[in-house]
């Protein structure tokens, strides 16, 4: 009973604290419909939040999901990626596919520039077609929907269908619906058109990023008087952030919070210092926190539906790993164990540390890798979410990570790779990155390309892994916003650390790729504090000088001219990749073209500088996109 009273007392104090907040701050608290993601700026739920809390009006539909209306279409929102500024939707008319396939679906014309269709594939729903339409086309592309309305769809065809243009000319009605295709889907054989419509597509928006405001303790919204972005704070309204920048702001905070909240502030300080002890006296707090985190994860997994791989229980994970008896590796995220599925296939099971909070890295991993299908991207076969226990199950890579093969001080003679193999690995990684940056429906930026995250199968085919720091964005986005630094020291692009260098983009992955390939060629870390000579401390500078002066490269044994050309090609391309100014770097597609082309066609780049000013490292013949 005493524990219960303490909990009630603590919650009452928190309520009193919040009741002293400013009205806009309270009005713009995130809300949810019965199902689906939480809604906050730039969206607002009509009737639950004030219109100044966002730009785009949302309603709660009869199915329980939030509904966004666009071009006379009602779309259920499955997931919102606030950081990357896009959201996945599907047309609610698909819930009654047989009746509403055509009559309730309209062409989509986004009201630019506020909202745009991020998907690039289109499905054409054709009806009232002429009798001269070839029978083989009808058999191949025929669908059965909308028949009860008398104007049923005769054909459904994707944009890449060869017969599309001739079919459109013979059909009176052509309704175009955006869809998302994964890998080679839609190009091989029959297509599940209903499944494509149910999967939906992505919409993107362009507004001021709310991260700065939210990280400072505020909630974003619109100033109805000035009609501009505002950060609503507990004590009033600021333009960008709730961080006090003037004496006036500080006095405002003191006047607004000192009298009613002095005791609460003291209690919160004690709670922070004695968090574990407080949870012992008030276990309801911890159980509420865990329940909220579990709910967020479950909502995410439910919204992704068929995109997510198979789900396993924790007991099944223990069984497939034989109670975690064979550890393959360990890192800041947790540990990786060898396992075996019931069918006998070997797997690698990554068990995340329990201190990972809301599971942001877990969600990143599933959201990113579930959208991929490529020979140079590791396959996610399953996952486990059970309270604090989270695990990811991947295809097993017999040769482990690239890291153990490239550093001469770590690898034995049996682990040293031939130059042909190193070259093929560098090309394979580039192909995987090219797919992530432009080959799938949503652009994926990895942000942690390094040897440890490149896995090798039995044939030394490289596969990019560990998408815990990845960001999803639309393929139209050239520059993205990211507040926190992402990556690993030694591979992280300079613009992620120093914002004045340039915008964060897919070129940031190119930088990490270049640093990694330099280490593959040099057989050493790029920065070696204990090198014999000062000039050798930073490998890119040392190797650049030798290339320009035509001196021997001083690398591991090179047998013939072919290997010499492969090594030089990898080095020159890598030096282009690590240019300080992102606009001077090539795209990953241009990297592939240089690697697979003749060495004579590749020009020497400017000498790379360590996080120097853009003007010094930019080349007049740099790569701008």
N, C-alpha and C positions, 0 to 999 in steps of 0.2 A: 504494500500500500504506500509506503514511504517513497519507493522508487517511482510509482505512478504519480504521486504528488509533485516530485521534483521535475518530472517530465512536463506535467501540465504547467507548472510555474515557469519553466524555461520557455515553453511555447507561447505563453501569455506575454512574456517580456518581449519576445521576438515580434509578436503581433503589435504591441504598443510601439515598438521601434518603427515598424513599417507604416503604421497609421500616421506617423509624422512626415511621411515622404510627400513630395510634390504630386499634385493630381496627374499631370502628364506621365510622370514616371510610373505611377500605379496603373494608369490606363493602358500602358503599352507593355504590360507583362505578357510573356509568351502564353499562348493558349493552344488548345487542341480540340479538334472535333472528336467524335467517338473513336475513330480510327485514324491512322496516318500520322505524319510527322507533326512536330510542334510548329506553330505559326508565329513568326515575328517579322520585323522589318526585313525586306520591303513589302511584306504582305500584311494584311489585317483581316480578321474574320468579322464580317458584317454582323452587328448585333452583340458581339462579345468584346470587340475592341473598337476604339475610336478611329475615325477615318484618318486623323493626323498621325496614326501609328504606322502608316505604310502607304505605298503607291498603288498596289494591286489588290483589289477587293476579292476576298475569298468567302464562300458560303459553305456551310456543312450540308452535304447531300444526304439523301434518304438512305444511302448505303453506309453512312457513317464517315466517309472519306471527305476531306476538303475538296471543294469544287472551284475550278478556275474557268471562266468563260472567255472564249476567244473565237471571233468570227462565227457567231451563232452556234458554236460547239461548246458543250459542257465537258470538261476534262477533270477526271479524278486525279489528285496529286498523290503519287506513291512515295516519293522521296524528294527532299529539298537539300541541295548542297550549297549552303549559304556562303561558305568560303570561296567556292569556285563559281558561284553565281549561275547555277542552272538547276532545273528541277525536272523530274521524270513524270510523265502523265500518260493517261490513256483515255480514249473517248468513252464516256459512260454508256453511249448507245450500244456498245459492244456487249454490254451485260444482257441485252436481248437481241442476240446476233441475228436470229432467223427473221425477226420482225423489223428491226431497225437498221440493218446493215447499210442501206443506202438512204432511206427517207430521212434519217436523223443525222447523217454525216454531211457536213458542208466543207467546201474548200477552205483552207486556212490561209489567211492573209494577215500576218502579224502587224500590229501597229508600230512600225519602226519609228524611232530607234529603241523604244523602251523594252520590248520583248521580241525575241527572234527564235526561229526554229533551229535548234542546234543539229538536228539530224539532217543527213544529206541524201537519204534514200526516200523514194516516193513510191507509194502503191496506188495504182490507177484502178478505180472501180467503174467498170463500163457497163452500160445498160442500153436497151432499145437499139440493138445492133442489127445490121442488115442481114438478110438471109444468105448473102453470098460469102459470109464469113466461113473460112475453111473449117471443116469438121475437126481436123487434127488440132487446131488452135483451141476450139471449144473444149475438146476432151482434155487438153493439157492444162488449160488455165481456168476451166469452168468452176464456178462456186455456186452455193445455194443460200442466198440470204436476201431479205427484203421481198421475198415472193408474195407474202400476204398483203402487201401494199399494191400489188399489180404492176410494179415497175422493178421487179427483181433484177439483181446484178447478173449479167450474162458472163462477164469476164472480170478477173482480177489479175493485173499484170504489173510487174515491177519495171522500173525505168530501164533496166539493163536488158529487158526482154527484146529480142530481135524483131519480133512481130508487132511490137507496141504501136508504132506509127501507123501501120496499115490498119490495125484494129481500131484505133481512135477515129480514123476517117470514116469508118462504117458504123460507128455507134453515136447516137445522139447525145447521150449523157456521159460525162467524164468527171467523176469526183476524185480529187487527189488527196490522199491521206499520208502524212509523214510516218515513216517507220524506221526502226533501227535494225540493221543487219550485223551479224557477228561472223567474223572470219569469211569463209566462202559461202555462207548461207545465202540462199536465193539464186545461186548459180548452178547448183547441181540437182537435177531432177525435179521432183514435185516439191511444192512449197505449201506450208501450212499458213494460208492467208489469214484465217481466223486467229491463229496463234500470234502472228505479227501484229494484228490490230490490238489484241489483248495486251501484248507486251508494251505497246505505246511507243513514245519517243521522248526526246528531251527538248525543253524550252530554256533559253538563256535570257538573262536580263542584264542591263547595264545601269548601275546606280553607284553612288558613293559607297565604298565598303564600310561596313558597320563595325569592323573588328576593333579599331582604336577606341571607339565609344564603349563597346561592351567590355573590353579588357580593363577599362578605367572604372567599371562599375555602373555604367549608364545603359540606357535603352534608346535605340534610334527611333526617329520619327520625323515628321514634317512640321515646320513652323507655319501655321495657317496664316499668319499675318505677312511674314516675309516670303512665304511660299518657297522655302528652301530647307535643306537638310539641317536637323538639329539633334543634339545629344541630350536626352532628358535624364537628368541626374536626380538623386534622392533629395537634393536641396534646391533644385531649380533647373534652369536650362542653360546649356552651353552649346557652342557651335560644333565642335569636333569631339571634345573629350571632357570627362568629368575631373581631370586632374587640375587642381587649382593653379592658376598662373599669375594671379595678381592678389594684392592684399585685400582687395574688395571681395574676391571670390572666397578667400580664406575666412574673412569675417562673416560672410554669408553662411558658410558651413557651420561656423561656431554658433551663430545665432539660431540656426535652424535645428541644430542637433544637441547642443550642450544641455539645455534644461530638461527636455523629456527623455533623453537617452543616456545620461551620464552613467546611471547604474548598469544599463545594458552594455555600454562600451566596456566597463570593467569586467562584466560577466563574460563577454566575448574574448577579452584578453586572457582571462583565466581559462576559458574553454580551449583556446589555442595552445596555451602552455601545458595544460593538463588534459589533452584531448583523450588519451587512452583511459585515464581515470574517470573522465566525465562520461564516457560511453559505458563504463561499468555501472555507474549510478543511473544512467539514462539509456538503456539498451534500445529503446524505441527509436532513438535518433539514428543509430547505425543500421538498424533493420529497415528504416524508411529510406535511407541513402542507398542501400544495396538494392532495395525493391525498385527504386527509380532508375538506377543504372540498368538493371535487368530488363525493365520495361522498355527503355530506349533501344537496347540491343534486339529485343524480341520484335519491336515494331520495325526496325530496320530489316531484319531477316524476313519478316512476313511481307513487307513491301517489295522485296526483291524476288520473292516467289520462286519461279522456276529457274532464275538465273543462278541462285546459290547451289553449290554442290550438296552431296549427301550429308545429313547431320548424324553425328554419332553421340552416344552417351559417354560419360566419363568412364564408366565401367568397361565399355567397348574399347575405349582408347587404352586403358590399362591392359586389357587382354591382348590387343594387337601389338603392344610394345613389350609384352611379357613383364608387366609391372616395371617398365622403364629400365630394363637391365642393360641396354646397349646405348650409351650416349655417343652421338656423332659430333656434337659441338655445343658451344655455349656462347652467349652474348648478352648485351644489355637487355634484350627483349625477353630472354628466357633460355631454355635448352632444347636441343633437337635430338630425338631418339629414333633408332631404327625400329621399324615395325613391319608387320605382315598382315594383309587382309585375308579374309576367309578363303578367297579364291587362290591364295598363294602369292599374289603380287606384293613385292616389297614396297614399303612407303617410308617417308621421313616425316616424323611427327614433331612439329614445333609447339612446345608447351609454353604459353606466355606466363610471365610472372604475375602473381596475383595483385601486385601493387600498381597495375597499369590503369587504374581509375576507371573511366567510362568505356574503356576498350576502343579508344580512337584508332589505335594502330590495327586492331583486329578488324574494325569496320573498313578502314582504308584498304587493308589487304583483300578482303572479300569483295568490296565494291570494285576495286581495280582489276584484280586478276580474273574475276568472273566474266569480265567483258572481253577477255583475250582468248585467242586460239592461234598459236604460232609455234613453229618448231624451236624458236629461240627464246620462248617464254615458258617458265616452269608451270606445270599443270597443278591446279588445286583440286584434289580429289574429294575432300571432305573437311568437316570442321566439327568442333565440339564447343558448346556454350552451356555451362551448368553451374550457376552461381558465380563464384569467383574463378572457377576452372574454365579456361579457354585454351583451345588447341586447334592447330591447322594441320591438315594432312596432305602432303605433297607426293608426287611421283618420286621414287627413289633414284638418286644420282650416284652411281657406283664410285665415280672418281672424286666425289666431294667438291670442294670449292677450288677456284682457280688459285687462290692465295697460296696453297701449299706447293704449287708447282713452279712459281715464277721467281721467288726470292732465293738467291743462291745460298744465303746463310742458313735458310730453313730447309731447302729441298736437297735430298740426297741425289746421287747420280741417277738412280732409278726414276726419280721424279722430274728430272730436267726434260723439257719438251723440245722437239725438233722445231726448227724455224718455220717449216711448212705448217706444223700444227699451230704454232703461235699465231701465224698469219691468218689461218682459217678461223681461229677463235676470235680474233679481232674483227674479222668480217662478219662472223655470225652474231656477235654482240651488236654491231652496227645495224644489222638487219632487224634484230629484235627491237632496238630503239626506234628504228624507222617505222616499224609497225605500231609501236606505242604512240609515237608522235603523229602519225597520220593514217595508219592502216586500219584502225578500228573506229567505230562510230563516234566514240568520245575520245578526245586526246588525253593521254595519260602521261604526266611528267613524273619520273621516278624519284629524283632528288637524292638518291643514295647509290649511284653506280660506283662500285669498287670491287676489287678482286674477291673479297669475302662473299659478295652477293652474286657472283657468277658461278653457277654450278655446272659440272661436266658429266655427261653420260658416259656409257661404256666406250663410245667412239670419240670421246673428247669434243662432242658437239656442245657448245655453250648455251646455257639457259639463264636468262635474267630472273632473279628471285628477290624476295623481301620487298614488298610494296607498302611497308608500314608508314613510310614518309611520303608516299605518292600523293599527287593532287590530280583530280579529274577536272577537266575544263573542256569547253567547246573547241572544235577545230578552227573556229573563226578567231579565237583569242590569240593575239600575238604576245601580249604582256599580261601577266597575272599578278594579283596582289597576294603577298604572304608576309605576315608580321614577324613570325618567329623564324630564326635561322634553321634551315633544313639541310642535313647532309653530315658528312664525316670530315674532320679536319684533314687536310691534305688532298681532298678531292672536291670540296665545296667551292662553287663558283664565286668569284669576288663580288658580283652584284648582289648576292644574297646577304652578304655581310655589310657591304658599303653601298647604300642605296643611290649615291650620286654617280656611280659608275655606269649604270644602265638598268633597264627593266629586267625582271625575272621572267624567263620564258623557257622554251624547249632548248635554247642555246645553253642553259645552265647544265642540262644533262650532257651536252656536247663537251663542255669543259671537263666534267668529271670523267667522261670517256677518254679524253685526251690524256689526262693525268694517269689514268689506269694503264693505257697502252704504253706510255713512256716507261712505266714500271715493268711491264711485260718484256719490253725490249732490253731495258737496262739491267734487269734481274736484281733490282734493288729499290728501296724507297726513294722517292724523288728528293726528299730532304734528309740528309745524313749528317747529324751534328758532329760525329766523330770521324769525319773523312780526313785523309792525310793532308790534303791541300784545300785551302779555302775555296778555290775555284770548283772543287768537286762537291761542296756541300749541297748546292742546288743543282741536281742533275740536268734539268732542262737547259740551264745556261751553259753548262759544261759541254753537253752534246751539241748544242747549237753552234758553239765556237768551232768544234771539230768538223762539223758538217760544212760550215762556211769556208774553212781553211783547207778542206780536202784531206784532213788527217785521218789516220785509221780510227775506227770507231771504238776500239778497245772493248768489244763485246764478246760474249761467249763464242766458241769456235764456229766460224762461218765457213762452210765447206766449198761453196762455189758461187758464181756470179748471181745465180738466181736467188740464193739466200741473202746475198749482199743487197740486192735490189729490194727484196721483201722487207729487210730490216730498215733500209733507208726510207722506203715508202712509208712504213709505219711511223717512223720518227718524224718525218716532215709533216705528215698529216696531223700527228698529235700536236706538233708545235703550232699548227694553225688552230687546232681546237682550243688551246689554252691561252689564246689572246685575251688580254684583260677586258677590252671593250667587246661586249657581246656581238655588236654589229660587224666586227672584224672576223668573227668565227664563221665557219661554214655550217649549213644545216647538216643533219645526219645523213640525208640523201646525198648531199655533195661530198660528204666524207666517203660514202660507199663508192661514188663515181671515181674519186681520186684513188682509193685503194685498189679498185678493180681495173683502173686504167694504167697507161704506161708511166713509168717514173719520170721520163723526160717532160711530160705535160704538167707536172706539179712544180709551181714556183716556190721558192723559199719565202716563208713568212717573215714579218718583222721579228726581232728578238723579243721573246716574252718577258714581261716584267711582273714582279710580285706585287699584285694589288696596287698598281701605279695608276696615275691619272689616265682617263680614256684617250686624251690627245696624244700621249706618248706611244701608246700601243696600237693605235688605229692605223690601218694601212689604207692608202688611197685606192687600193684594189681589194678591199675587204669584202666580206659577205654580209649583206644587209638584212637578209630575211631568214 
